[in-house]
Amino acid sequence: MSKQVEKAASKIYVQVKDGKTITLNRVFDDDICYIRKDTLLEWTECELSKRRDTGDDYFIPAIVVLNDLINKLNSM
């Protein structure tokens, strides 16, 4: 018998009007969006790897910012 594992959503929305209703899709314009930290970290690391080994000085500021973002996410 195999176990079915559900993947957690990358984003959820909390409705401001009651602060209790959580949905996978925005319902109202003022819903607050929360993004999973590991999803953002994965995207950031992927973007960093695209720029890191190009040898192009143009990407140095982006590399610095992406490294800072990764460090901040890891410290949270």
N, C-alpha and C positions, 0 to 999 in steps of 0.2 A: 504494500500500500504506500503510495507516494504522498508526501505532504505538499499541499499547495501553499506557497508563501506569497503574501500580498506585498507589493511594493508600496512604500509610503509615498504620498504625494509630494512633489517638489515645492508646491505652493498651496497655501490655504488662505481663506478669507474669513475674517471675523467681522460680523455686522456691528457697526457702531451703535445702532439704536438700542440693542440690548446687551451687547458685549458677551453674549453666550452662544449665539448661533454661529457655527463654523461650517463653511461650505468649500467645495473645491473650485467653484466658479464665482466670480464677482456677481453679486445680485444688485447691490446699490452702489452708486458712485462713491459714497463715502466709506465703503467697506475697507478694512485695513488688510493689506496683503502681508503675509509672513512667508519667508522663503527659508527652506532648510539650509542650515549652515554647510553641511557636507556637499550639497548640490552646488552652492556658490563656490566653495573651495575647489571642487572638481573642475568647474568651468574656468576659474582663475588659473589653476595649475596648467590646464590645457592651453590657454591663451599665452601663458608665460613660455611654455615649451615651443610655441610657434615662433616666438621672437628671440629666444635666448641665443641660438646658435647660427644666426644669420650673418654675423659679422658686420651688420649695418648699424652705424652709429645713430641712425634715425630712431631706432627702437630703444636706445638706452633709457630715456625718461619713462617709457612704458614699462620696461623691465623693473626699474626702481619702484614704480607705483604698484605694480603687480606683486612684487616681493613684499612691500609694506602691507598690502592687503592680505596676503597669505599669512604673514606674521600676526596681524591683528585678528584674523579669523581663528588661527590656532590658539591665540591667547584667550579667547572667549570661552 
